[in-house]
Amino acid sequence: MAGNRNLKLVSYKNEQEWKRGITSQIVNALQEDGRISDFQTLVVPGGTTPGPIFDDLSSSDLNWSKVIVVPSDERCVPLNTPRSNYFLIKQTLIKNRAVDAQTISLYNENEESLDLQETNKKISSVLPFSVCVLGMGEDLHTASLFPDSPELATAVAPDAPSAIKVSVPTQPEDRITLTLRALMEARHIHVIFKGRAKKQKLMESYNVLEPRKAPILNFASKATFHYVE
């Protein structure tokens, strides 16, 4: 394990150890939460990085009927299309034993309310999250908390709702993201990433950049970061 001030960074020798280590911690946390709560909420990212973890996790011996899976963010696209994180998560995680898990989608094509009233009602009913798994981009964004998003200040405000709609100049679609407040309330937070370039950027930025320029740094005091080349 390597550290930098308060940053808890766990480095793994290979991808096999990486996925097993992360899966084990997720399972243990959900089992622990199951002893004190009637249901467990698991927040997960989209993208291809978590795929190997989802493969192992989906076969884990959990009471999946009591697990509620929520995407950390979502593109404003139909939920049955490959660009939807919800679609990807349903394909890669909600299978094997995990087929019994419940799911919550962040995007509702029929929701006209700009404040996402229905979505926020659903999310608020399952707070605090048991386990939050986050990815990390090369620009140090996480969920849809992007450095160049005009709505970033709103998304990281302490009085923000659980989910908001954001625009990202570098992305083709608007998105819905869980906010910093909702994510940080999670009992366990894990950030997963691969590649030396991302690690270097993270470590270089940690003592230099403000969280508004590197949103992942908002989680540095609480999250465990899991890295493999």
N, C-alpha and C positions, 0 to 999 in steps of 0.2 A: 504494500500500500504506500502511495506517495501522497504528500500533503503540501499545501501552500496556505499558511495561516489557517483559516477556518474551512478551507475547501477539502472535502473528503473525496479523494480520488482513488479508486481501486483499479489497478491495471492487471490484465489477464494475459497469460502466455499465448493463448490461442483462442479462436472463436468458440471451440467446444467448451472450454472452461468458462468463457464469458457468458455463453447462453445458459449453461448449467448453474453458474453462480447467481445470475440474475433471477432465473426461474425459481430457484430454491428460496431466495429472499422474498419473492412475491408470494409464493405458496405459504411460507411460514407466517407472513404478515396477515394474509387472508384467514388462515386458520386461527391465529391469535385473535383477530377481530371477531371471528365467528363465535368466540366464547363470551363476548360482551355485547353483541349486536344481533338482531334478527336477520339482517342482511349485510352484505359486504359490497362496497362499490369500488370497481377497478377502472381507473382512467388509463387509456392507452393511446399511443400515437398512431398515425397512419404511416405511409411510406414503406419501403422495403427493409429497412434496418431491423425492425422487430420480428420479422418473419421467422427466423430460427427459434427465437424465444417463444413465439406463439405456438409453434409446432410442439415443443416440449410442454408448455403450459396447458395446452388443450387436452393433454392426456393425463394431467395431474389428478391425484385423488382428492378432490374437493367436493363439497356439496354445492355443485354449480347452480342448482335451482335457486340458491340464495345469493348468487353473485349477480350484480348488475354492472354491465360493461358500458362505458361511456367514452366516446372519442374525445381527445383533448381539443380538437378543432375540426372544422369541416369546411369544405368548399361549397359555395352556393350552386350546386349542380344536382340533378336528379340522383336519388339515393341508389338507383339500380345501374349506375354507370361506373366504369373503372376509376374515374377521377374522384369518386366519393370515398372518403376515409371510412365511412360507415360500411360501404360495400366491401372494401378491402378487409376490414376487420371481420365482417361476417364470413368472408371466404377463408381467412387465414387463422382465426382464433375460435370462432363459434363452430366447432366441429369436435369429433371424438367425444370425450366426456363433457367438454364445455358446450356441447350442443344444447344443454339444458339451461344455459345462462340467459338472463334477461338482458335486453339492450335498450339504450336510449339514444335516439338520434338528435343532433343539434339543429339540423336544418329541416324545416318544414316548408315545402313549396307553397302551401296554402296560408301560411302565417303572414298576414299583411302588417302586423304591428311592428313598428320600427324598434320598439324596446324589447322585442322577443318575449312578450309576456308569457305565452304558453311554454316556450322552451325554458325560461327561467323558473317557471313554476315546477316543471318536471325536475330540473336540476336541484333546486332548493330542497325538494322532498327527499333527496338522497345524500345530502350533506351531513357531516363532513365525509369526504371520500376516505375509504380505507387505505387504498394504495394508488398512487399516481405515478405512472411511468411516462417520462417525457423524452422526446428526441431532441437533437440539437443540430442546427444547420451551420454551415461554414461562416455565415454572418452572425452566428451566435443567437439566432432566433430560436424560440421554442413554442410549441403549439402554434398559434398564429399571432404571437407577440413579436412582430417584426420591427427592427430598428427604424425603418423608413415608413412605417404605418402612421398616418395622421391621427389615428385613434389610439395610439399606444398609451398616451398619458391617461386616457379614460380607462383603458384595460388594466392598468397597474394601480389605479387609484384605490385607496383603502375602502371607499364606500361604493365601489363598482358593483353592479349586479353580477350574477354568477356567469353569465354569457353575454357577449355583445357582438355586433356585426362590425367587421373591419374591412378596410380597403388597403391593398398593398400595391404600390406603383409597379413593382417588379413582377407581379403575379397577374394572370389573366382574369381571374374571378374574384369577386368579393368572398369573404370568409366569415365564419362564425367561430369565435374562440372562447374557451373558458378563460376567465379572468385570473389575474394574479391572486386576488383575495380568495377565490374559490379553490384554486390549486394549492395555495400555501396552507389551507386549513386541513389538507390531507394528513393522515396520521403517519404515512410513510411516503417519501418521494424518492424516486430513482431516475436519474438521467442516463440514458444509454447512447453511446456513440462509438463510431469506428474511424480509424485513420489518424496517422501522425499529424497531418495538417490541421485537423480540428483540435487535437490536443494542444498543439503549439499555439494556435490562436487563442484557445481558452486560457492557457497559462500566461501568455503575454498580456492578455486583456485584463486578467483578474485584478491586478493592482493598479491599473492605469485607467481603464474605461469606466464611465458611469453606467449604471444598469440601463438607462434609456438608450445607450448606444450598443449595449450588449445584453439584451433582455434575460438571457439565461443566468446572468449573475444575480438576478433577484432571488434565485433559489440556492445560492452558494452556502448560506448559513444553515440550511436544513436538509438539503438533498445529499444523497450518495451518488457520485458520478462513476459510471462503469465504462472503462475504456479497453479497447483491443485494437491492435494495428490492422 
